[in-house]
């Protein structure tokens, strides 16, 4: 038996919304306006399969660079192929000083995921290699599947693009161990996505910060929130021409929207 699961030949289609299970919620616009950004938001209630969506056309029809949200898939492929042993695997710092001081040291996979350390996951991608990466991206049906160019930057340079709807479908399948990876692989990635927990809720997510050009900065937060062991899957996609705006507001905006929808009290 091979040491890693051979991915299925047919591309997986990440779940999307249909018109009969969507509630468009324009009341969320005030949160985007107050944050000074444009964008969209989607939330899937797994219990009844209903969506709450703000800006449906952007959510469903437009594609964007995944930026650091691709670390979810990069981690899955890395663990599955043995490039990443587990969440405690250390990669030594290369000695190059970068803008984020949290990246300028030796990091485990769990630490690198938490601080979104680009150099760590670029090294993971180089170790995976272009052909193996392409095989998995095709098998997942991830976004436009375009990973042309350097293997360590296609998710950062606007080559690879994905829709917000596809992002939500990906994290839903991850939660239920429905991606074409070993259960252990998916459980490790689920565990490193856990960012907050208390007696009322557990919040899992990965952020992204991209630069599609023309002075626009793009922000993502994708993941799920659990209350009473019931998952709700979400994707937040925002943009601004104000430098660093999306980086600064994305988590607060997500939490403001979730609070508006009744989360964080353990009553969902």
Secondary structure, 3 states (H helix, E strand, C coil): CCCCCCCCCCCCCCCCCCHHHEEECHHHHHHHHHHCCEEEEEEEECCCCEEEEECHHHHHHCEECCHHHHHHHHHHHHHHHCCCCCCCCEECCCCCCCCCHHHCCCEEHHHHHHCCCHHHHHHHHHHHCHHHHHHHHHHHCCCCCCCCCCCCCCCCCCCCCEEHHHHHHHHHHHHCCCCCCCHHHHHHHHHHHEEEECCCCEEEEEEEEEEEECCEEEEEEEEEEEECCEEEEEEEEEEECCCCHHHHHHHHHHHHHHHHCCCCCCCC
